[in-house]
Amino acid sequence: MIDDFRNEPPESQNEEDAGEPLGALRQLEQEPSPNFLIGLRGKIHRRSLASQFASFAWEIPVRLLTEIWGLLLDLVPPDKGTKGGRL
């Protein structure tokens, strides 16, 4: 990934073609265990839950303050020079 940001042209980079994977490595290929997949899904759900809590931590106070501000403006008697009391 860091190599992508270099100013050198791709021809000057030392790249070797690994070719096809070794036959012995193909025989070692295994499916992940169900416990691994369950644990991975759990980690993903925990991170998304933490992300949602973090976004609510900013959104809820702002909404509460706007509601309180609106209530305070409704409690103030309207000014005689304007219609409805709001600008």
Steps between C-alpha positions, in 0.01 A plus 500: 500500500785738577656415163193647328593848623858503374596736221688228312345349189372142539769363265780603736347324800642158574197277445526127461223287359436224748309298242252233597471401866691191595311174470582407860337820625181423305467173688526683833209731424228470766168665570494713815333339798146605598631631832738733315217638286276546805778685682569717195132594467492582872795736463339670202172547689681641804684754286183609322320532835784715637482713186127553544546597865768749402275661240209518746731661756520801266151497357289470815643803689456719192137392463434559869648848487292594194184376672579694818578811293166464320317463833670809639405702193140388541498614865619852419204728424487620140641840421240759405697606191502156333228256405503173690796592717762329281726657246 
